[in-house]
Structures are given as structure tokens and as C-alpha cells.
Amino acid sequence: MQSLLHVAAMAPMSIPSPSWSGFDIPLPWGTLRIHAYALCILLGIILGLWVTAVRWKRRGTPEGSLWDIAIWAIPFGIVGGRLYHVISSPDAYFGPGFNGTGDLSLIPQIWRGGLGIWGAVVLGVVGAWLGCRRSGVKLTAFLDAAAPGLLLAQAIGRWGNWFNQELFGGPTTLPWGLQIDPNSPNFPAGMPSDTLFHPTFLYESLWNLLGVAILLVLDRRFHFRRGRLFWLYAIYYTLGRVWIEALRIDDAEQISLFGVTTRLNVWTSIFVFVAALIIFIALSFRGRPVPDTAYLPGKEPAVVANEADDSVTADSRPADDETNSTIVTEPTGYDTDVSVSETGAHDNLRNNQSDLGHTVEPSGSAEESHVGVTSDAGSESTGTTASSVRGSGPEAGSTK
């Protein structure tokens, strides 16, 4: 016990800042820098696509359609995420108050960090819509399949902020406080070098991982369709983003609404949360479409003929029984003066089935006899098809 306490006492009571942020690949004309931030984003995309592929396949969608959609959605999402970041944090690019002192060349340098989830989702959905139209599937079906994978990608991608030592929260004395290199350009000016900060990247990563599990469990239980799981994702994510965003101290646009001044992303999270909640409730009151398919109308796969149905249809046709030598007469009419005795008709026939000990043959005078004698082609219990023969009684016209 004492050894465990000793180990716990020796363990660091904070999250260290990373000493590695990427590596260089030598090339004939120089070096290619691979940033850890980009690797986190790439790993998040790969794992998110893997989860989405498993869920997408279960919907019976066309093979390869996921990649046809992803090739549109991912580039659109990256561009949208960068544009949102530039708009919401413009000082580094345009200068404070758009005074022209910023550096526009920083805008395409996404490896330095700065992807806004709201822009990524909005333009990513536009790209997904283009891919879905080309693949003949519904956008809402794809969004439901992709929601848990999207949240997983966000959870992994957030670790890129740790490698870049960015987007952390205010000072804290909690044992999981985050160390930031005092020489980092992101270290707040005027603070002691040993100051610890809230690891907001870790808070959001854990929040998102919990959300992935919640979405998967709820979808397994309720089988959400028509985009409801996607809107549930938006509800869950924004609920956590509000309080996590409020902890951050990096530069951001401040917006005043209803007498409250706070970060733009906080207000965006609140509005998205309210809108997603309303849409989710509205969709929940609508009846489930029948059939529930991921295909667009008119894009369903061709119906394949069922050989079993053809076999059943063929078996239902009247056929000669070689064992009993029963001849099936034509349904146009029968001669009522057949060679069946009155005793045989009453003692041998069961449930209006033919007397299997006799052969019924059509008479040449069938045109003169129009008594309702019916052929029971559906009798399967005796393994044969026979004709029910009655006299001129009132029951001669019924088939059973």
C-alpha cells in the first residue's frame, strides 16, 4: 500500500506539454514537414469512416457508395472548417478591426491549426448531398449512419490542439492541469511560467467519446431514421461545447446578445442546440415512412424474380396423379351420368373430395349437362388432384 502511495506521489500532477509536434521527410528539393495536428485529423477521418462504413453497409446501400460520398464531403468539410475559423478569428489574417496588418498567407496553412466544426459540418453536408445524389441514396440516411463516426473523428482530431499547444482554457490548480511551454507563442502574456491551464481539448475529446457510445446505444434501441440521429448528435455536441468553449481563453470574436457578451462559438452552440432540438422533436412526431429505405425514389435496385414463387405457382396447377390414375376434367362441364354408385358417393367421399377409387372421365354429352361440378385443384393432403362430383343437389356449385 505504501509503495502505491509513493508511486502516486511521484506521478506528475499535471498534463505535460508535448515535446514533439511532427517530423520531416527529406526530399530532393528540401524537406516535407508532417505535422502531428494533421496526423490527428487524418486518424480521426479514418476511424470515423470505418464506423460509418460498418453502419452504412447494414442499411443495404450500394457497394462503394460511401467512398463516392466521402470524396465530396471531406474536402468540402475541410474548406468549410477553415473558412469558419478565419471568419470567427480574423485578427491573425486581417489584423485587429480589419486594419490590414494581418497575414493573408496564413489562411491556407491549416497545419498550424484552426478548423471550425460548424463550417466543416455545413459545407461537409453540402458535399455529402452532392455525393448522395450521384449515388442515388438519401442524404438523411447517410447523415444518420455517419453521426457516430463524425463525433469519433472530432474526438480524435481534438488531440491535434494538444500537439499545437493551443485552444486551452483558463488557469487552474486541478491535478490534471495542462502545462504549456512558456516559449510557445500561445502562452498568455504576463502569466507565471508554471501556470497550469484547463485541458479543454481533453474535456471535449472525452465528451465526444461518451457521445459516440450514447448515440450507438440509442440507435440500436430506437433505430432512428430521417436524419434524427444526426440532429441528436448536434444536440449532444452543442450541449457540451457551450461549457467547454466558455472555459477557453484564446482570441475569439465576442458577441453581445440579450445583454450578455460572450464568444461567438458559445452563441453558435446555443442556437444550433435549440434548432436541432426543435427539428428532432418535429421529426419524432412524423410517422415512419413505409418502406424505410436508404435509396432515393426511383433509384431502388431492380427486383429479382423469386424462383421459389415460380415453383409454388407451378405446383398449384392441376396435374395427373400416376398412382391413382385420376383424370382431371376440363372446367367447362361434366356428364352427371358417370359411373359412380350412390354408395360410393356417400361412403367414400370426405370433405367433398373425389372418390379416389374411381376414375372420372368426361362424357361426350357434356354440352347437355351444365350441373355445377367443381374440380378441387388445391387438395394437397391426398397428394392428388381430383374432381368433386355431385348430382343435381344444391351443393354441386361450391368449392372447398
Disulfide bonds with the S-S distance in Angstrom:
none
